[in-house]
Amino acid sequence: MNETNPLLSESFRIPFDRVRPEHVRSGVDEILRAGQERLEALAGQAEPPTWENTMEPLDSVTRWVSERVKPVTHLITVQETRELRDAFNVVLPAISAFWTRLPLNTSLWRRIEGLSREADSLPLTSIQKRHLDKTVTEFRRAGADLAGRDKERLEEIKVELAQVEQEFSEHVLDETAAWELHVTDADRLRGVPDSHLARFRAAAAGKNKKGCLLTLDHPSVEPIVKYAHERELRREVYEAYVTRCRDGEFDNRALIVRVLELRQQLAELMGYEDYADFRLEDHMVKSGARASAFEGDMRDLTHAYWAHDVAELRAHARELGLDELLPWDVAYVQESLRRKDYDIDDEMLRPYFPLETVMDGLFDIARRVFRLTVKPAPCAEVWHEDVRFYEIHDDDGTFLGGFYTDWYPRKEKRQGAWMADLRSGGPLPDGSFEPHLGVICGNFAPPQGDEPSLLTHREVETVFHEFGHLLHHSTSRVPVRARGGLNVAWDWVELPSQLMENWTWEREAFDMFARHYRTGDMLPDHLFDRMVAARRFMGGWRQMRQLSFGTVDLALHREYARRTDRGAASVMEFGRECFVKFSPTDAFADLHILTSFTHLFSGGYAAGYYSYLWSEVLDADVFTRFREEGIFNSDTGREYVRSILSRGDSDDPERLFREFMGRDPDPAALLERNLGPVPRPAAA
């Protein structure tokens, strides 16, 4: 095999620094050709199917193909250029076709199905039996039992769907990168903290302009809507952000409709009423109806808190001289109210959260709680100079794996924060361990001059959250790789990530990562006490916002996709009608985010956004055991690693939860943590 193409490298550390657009087509073509050749040899064997000649090679070839293509899909998210995008779009249909055709291979399906029929008489371990059962289910859900023309139609749907979702994502990236606002009147930026102004000036200077340059990356949008006194500037930036891709060159409205149509066609082809039922059948929630019922129940429990928060916001808006609370006022009014009620704000705390110190403290917490050692390691094979590399070792000395971090925004990088797996390892038959490889990305304010990257506490939670995903991947000790790490039910995957956020609120843990970047001082007690007191501040508003996203997601996939009047105008109106139920006034629903909602239309959360809150119920409950037994009790931490974190999909999540907690989940912990006692009605 041609090792001159970096995509074909077998090295543990991927040579990202050598990947060029011209490598993409030749590399992916060779990967898919070799993968298909191995699959055909597997499927064409004359020998009766066994675990060793069928399931093991199937797992091996699918993992090999996936991991060789991942460097390209990763670079598209962090270092996209026009040339790389064009090269990726050329090979994307072939990638989609490869994965679609795999379960439609009749000979391969017969071997797997035949092995499954004999499973009870074979000496299979419990994880092997589970993997075989799951594989049979996955093949059936992917169309293995379909007739010839239906198989062709399924492939057509999946290939087109991948292309439309990619186009949606590209539009959001392009419109975000294209917008900028040049502000030369310093008075317009009154209220914005100096640290942000310095960054805006640097952005302007980088384009040989005076004044400040505002963009639509999150570290630029947030300080404007949160701190700028000028209401018109807040409106201009807020509207530009939430209405991205509603019209013009990067209009996503028709793409939303097409995505929903294709998903509905896929569901119907597979015998399901709608895409939500198809998607959620193998999740903890099991069906679209149960997911919608969960959203509805949580909305009922949240409504009184939300109504109280809305009344407080309106009252404080009037105190600030605002005649009406409008969407671009909310962050500004909330921050003002938080300062008034708790005498604290994000900028007051930001100097205590330099990114490097947060990372060091996080790794120390992982050592104390889980007995895991995380250390930086030199790595030249990176895609950008800001990227760092770390290695993780277990308590017994096992090298569990490595991971990259990429924390700062760039025009060619997608918004938000995320973790991705790049290589899946695990225990080997000879007793050794093959390491895992992953990456964590974010979009935090970068260093300016002699000032390091300084985070808000919410961004600290984000770092801990993504590291939780990373640990779920890196600690996996499941011998069947397809059942390890993040390969779990979607509404279970957020438990390890959201659990990690809890340590950011505990004083003993807090002091391990919070140090003033100039003095090294810990946060004074009075500030920490105010921060904790403000934890539930606007909890009803935040939780109702989360519920609105989950509800509109399910409504789109259960109701709108089955309508006959689908179109650019009707989908926008349908979204508006859904959001009205969660909005103080119609103006909030008018400015909904459907056209830039990458989670739903290109990010993997289709019919699954409810899982964030579902997992919050689980993580709040799990952390009660740590609180009771000690947040640094490493025996509890190791039990969590053994029973949940390292187990992947080796057992049903309900059983893994009960193994660690000794009972079923209790939502009371979430309500106590996020909302507290039911509030008395506030004055309107």
ZINORHU-V939368 format. One record per run of one state. SS is the DSSP state (H for helix, E for strand, - for the rest). FROM is the first residue (numbers start at 1). TO is the last residue. If there is no record, write none. Layout:
# ZINORHU-V939368
ss=SS from=FROM to=TO
ss=SS from=FROM to=TO
This chain:
# ZINORHU-V939368
ss=- from=1 to=5
ss=H from=6 to=8
ss=- from=9 to=15
ss=H from=16 to=18
ss=- from=19 to=20
ss=H from=21 to=43
ss=- from=44 to=50
ss=H from=51 to=78
ss=- from=79 to=81
ss=H from=82 to=102
ss=- from=103 to=105
ss=H from=106 to=117
ss=- from=118 to=118
ss=H from=119 to=121
ss=- from=122 to=125
ss=H from=126 to=141
ss=- from=142 to=147
ss=H from=148 to=178
ss=- from=179 to=179
ss=E from=180 to=183
ss=- from=184 to=185
ss=H from=186 to=189
ss=- from=190 to=193
ss=H from=194 to=205
ss=- from=206 to=211
ss=E from=212 to=215
ss=- from=216 to=217
ss=H from=218 to=227
ss=- from=228 to=230
ss=H from=231 to=242
ss=- from=243 to=247
ss=H from=248 to=250
ss=- from=251 to=252
ss=H from=253 to=269
ss=- from=270 to=274
ss=H from=275 to=280
ss=- from=281 to=287
ss=H from=288 to=319
ss=- from=320 to=326
ss=H from=327 to=342
ss=- from=343 to=345
ss=H from=346 to=350
ss=- from=351 to=352
ss=E from=353 to=354
ss=H from=355 to=370
ss=- from=371 to=372
ss=E from=373 to=376
ss=- from=377 to=387
ss=E from=388 to=393
ss=- from=394 to=398
ss=E from=399 to=408
ss=- from=409 to=417
ss=E from=418 to=423
ss=- from=424 to=425
ss=E from=426 to=427
ss=- from=428 to=432
ss=E from=433 to=434
ss=- from=435 to=435
ss=E from=436 to=444
ss=- from=445 to=447
ss=E from=448 to=448
ss=- from=449 to=450
ss=E from=451 to=451
ss=- from=452 to=453
ss=E from=454 to=454
ss=- from=455 to=456
ss=H from=457 to=474
ss=- from=475 to=480
ss=H from=481 to=483
ss=- from=484 to=494
ss=H from=495 to=505
ss=- from=506 to=506
ss=H from=507 to=510
ss=- from=511 to=514
ss=E from=515 to=515
ss=- from=516 to=524
ss=H from=525 to=533
ss=- from=534 to=538
ss=H from=539 to=558
ss=- from=559 to=559
ss=H from=560 to=562
ss=- from=563 to=567
ss=H from=568 to=580
ss=- from=581 to=585
ss=H from=586 to=590
ss=- from=591 to=593
ss=H from=594 to=596
ss=- from=597 to=597
ss=H from=598 to=601
ss=- from=602 to=610
ss=H from=611 to=629
ss=- from=630 to=633
ss=H from=634 to=645
ss=- from=646 to=652
ss=H from=653 to=661
ss=- from=662 to=667
ss=H from=668 to=674
ss=- from=675 to=684
